[in-house]
């Protein structure tokens, strides 16, 4: 049975770190202010707005140490990743989860943090939060329903989301543990210690800025490795800012995915609000959900 970290109470501390890409400290301030307004204490890691001169928020060792410290800190009840980008795969095998296994806490993020979500689920069967990160709070994002869905998830409120029907949807109901994240990371994790188990699960996928031919290649990677054949259901989120080659690929991202899964009979929904845009609901990875796809709408609930 999935281990669910304790939900947060007023006065609890949330740690913010950047285990992947660099993020300026001022980009985190609105998030800090909002979390405090929600009633939480905030502790910033050294990788937030550090003095790194590279793409990363620090060296591999600095990012590892910062994340490890937050993971092991008894005062910190949840670890919010400031941003994704790239870098989690460089340090995941060096993180010590011994204490975390005994005292799990919420790990929050998406994009490159998919590596961490998958690793925690597949190795330790511990739930985590695929969710908006610090940058999503900016430009009054803290007022929208997607950032507020993080607040509700941290407080332990039962989740029920809905979205309109899409022409590619396959009707039906599915019940299973929810797993997934960024398509690029999921495909790159195949064959590693962080490889995701999908059989009997509801899988969700999303991506940003990818070439259409690469989306096709990554979907074939998942299919050839058996990740798509025995799903309970599939949730296709946003595929934003897709790119095309000079000689057009000939299909949209959704057309590519729809064609690849045409032989399967499980329910599928497209354009669900999980993405790199502001439409990004908080989802508890590993928790049991019910997906209902009807002619008129889609619902996902615990």
N, C-alpha and C positions, 0 to 999 in steps of 0.2 A: 504494500500500500504506500502511496506517495507520502513523503514527509512534507508537511506544510509548515514553514517557519511561523513563529508567533506573529500575530497581527500587532500593529503599533498602537500605542496609547499616547495620550497627550503627555509631553515632557520627554518622550523617547528621543534618542539621538540618531540622525541620519548622517552617514559619512558620504562625502562626494569626492570621487577620484576620477582620474583620466587614464585608464590603463591602455589606451591606444593612441589616438591622434591628439595633437595639441589643441588647447582651448584657452583663450584669454580669460583672465580672472573676471573682467567686467561682464563677460558673456554669461557668467554664472550667478551674478548678483541678484537678478530678479528671481531666480530659482531659490536662492538662499532666503530672500525676504519672504517669498510665498510660503516656503516650508515652515518658517517661523510663525507666520500668520496662521498656518494650519495647526500650530501648537507644538511643533517639534524643535528640538535643538539641532544645530548643524555643525559638523566638524569637517573642515576642508583638508584634503590630502595635499601633499607637497607637489603633486603633479598638476594641480589646478593652477593655471597661469604661472607656471614655473619659468625658468630661464632657458628652456630648450631652444636651440636654433635650427632644429630639424623638424620634419613632418610629425614626429612622435612627441608626446608630452614629456619625454625623458628617455634615458637609455633603457634597454630591456631590464637591467638590474634595478634601476630607480623605479620604474613602473611596477615591477614585480614586488619590490619591497613596500611600496606605498599601498598597493592593493592588499598585500598580505597583512599589513599592519591593521588596516580597516577590518579585514575579515576576522582577525584574532582579537580585536578590541572589544572587551566586555561591555563597554558603554554604548557601542554602536549597534543598533538594532536592525539597520538596513544600510546597504551600500548602493548608492546611486551613481551610475557612471555619467560623467559630464557629457561625453560624446562618444561616438564610435569611430568610424574611419577605418583604420587598419592597425593591427599590432597585438591583438589578444592571442592569436595563434602562435606568436613568437615566445609567449611566456606561460601558456596554459599548462604545459607539462611540468613546470617548476613550482607551481602553486601547491602549498601544503594544506590539504583539506582535513587534516586529522581533527583539529578542534572544531572546525565548521560542521563536520559530520555529527558531532555530539550536540552542538549548539547552533543549528542552522539559523540563518537570518536572510532577509529578503535581499536578493541581488537584482538590480533594476537597470534595464537598458535595452537597446535593440541594435540592429545593423551588425557591426563587428562583434557585439556582445552576444550574438547568436552562438558563437563558439562556447562561451561560458554557460549559457542556458543548456545547450546540448550536452556539454560535459557533465554538468551537475545532474541532469536527468538520467543519462545513460550509465553513469558510474556510481552515483550515490542515491538516485531516486529521490531527489530533493527538488521541490518546486521553486521557481523563480519568476520574476516579472518581466515579460517582454512589453516594454512601455516607453512612453515619451521620456526623454532625458532632459538635462538642464537647459539646453538651447530652446526647447519647445515652450518654455515659460516666457520668453521674450516677446516683445511686440504685442503685449496683452494676451499672449497665448494662455497664460495662467487662468484666464476666464473661460476658456472653451471647454466643451464637454469631454474632450479627449485627455487634456491634462487633468481635469477633475476626476476622470476615471481612474487615474493613478491614486489620487487621494482615497477614493472609495475602495480600491483594491487593498491599499495598505491598512485600511480600517476594518477589513474583513467583510465588507458588504457583498452580498451575493450579486453576481454579474448577470445582466441580461442586456444584450445588444441586438439591434436590428438594422437592416439596410434594405433598399429597394431590390427588386428582382432584376436579373440581367438576362439577356437573350441566350447566353451560353449555359445558364444554370441547369443542373440536373436535379429534379425534384426528389425528395425523400427525407428520411430522418436517420441520423447517426448519433450514436452514443460512444464516447471513448475519451481517453486522456488526450489533451490538446498539446501538440508538439510542433516545432517548426521555427520559422524566422526568415532571415535573409537567404534567398535562393543561392547566391554565389557562395556564401559560407557553408550552407548545407551540402552543396555539391563538393566543396573542397574538403569537407570533413569525412567524406566516404573513405573507409579504410583506415581511419585514425582511431585513437583511443577515445575520441569525442564523437564518433560516428553515432548518428541518431537512429534509435529503434522506432519504426513506423507501423509495423504490423498491428492492425486492430486499433490504431490511433486516428484521431482527426488531425490532419497535417495542414498547417497554414504556411504560405510562402508570399514573399514580396521582394521587390528590388528597386534600385534606382540607377539611372545613368548607364545602363548596359546596352551594348550593341545587340540588335535583334538576333543575329546569328549566334551570339554567345548565350542568350536566353535559351535558344533551341538546343545548343550543345549541353548546357547545364541540365535542362530537363531530360535530355536523353541519358545523361549520366545518372540521374536519379532513377530513371526507368530501368536502365540496364543493370543497376545495382539492386533492383528489387524493392526500391523504396515506395513505389506507387501502386504496386499490384494488389496489396492486401490491406489497403487503408479502410477505415470505417467511413471516412469522408474527407473532402478536400476543400480548403478555403483559399481562394486566390485573392490576395490583397492588391494593393496598388503597385503598378509597374510604371514608375514615373521617370520622366526625362529620358526615355529610350532613344537610342541612336540608330541610324541606318547607314549602311555602306553606300558608296557612290553608285554602285549597281544595286538597286533595291533588293532587300531580302524577299519581299513579296507577301509577308504576313505581319500582322500586328502581334504584340506580345500575347494578348489573350487568344488570338487565333492559333498561335504556336502551341500554347498550353492545351487549348481545347482539342486540337487535333491529336496530341500525344496521349490524352487520357480518354479518347473516344471509346476504347474497347472496355472500359471499366464501368461497373454498374452502380457504384456508390454515389451518394449525393455530393454535388459540387456547387459552390457558389463563387461568382466572380465579383470583383470590385468591392470586396469587404473592406471596411475602414481600418486596415492595418497597413502602414506604408511609411515612406520617408517624407510624406507631406504632413500637414497638420492633422490629417484624418488618420489617427493612430490610437486606437483604443488599447488600454492596458489589458493584457492577457496573462493568466496564470499558467505557466508552462507546467505540464504534467498533471494538472487537475482535471477531473472528469467534467465534460461538457456535453450538452445535447445540441446538435445542429439540426435545424429544421428548415428545409428549402421548399417553399411552396410556389405556386404560380405568381403570387402577388408580392411576396417578400421573403426575407431570410431572418431567422432569429438564432442567436447563440446564447445559451444560458447554462449556468452551473446547475 
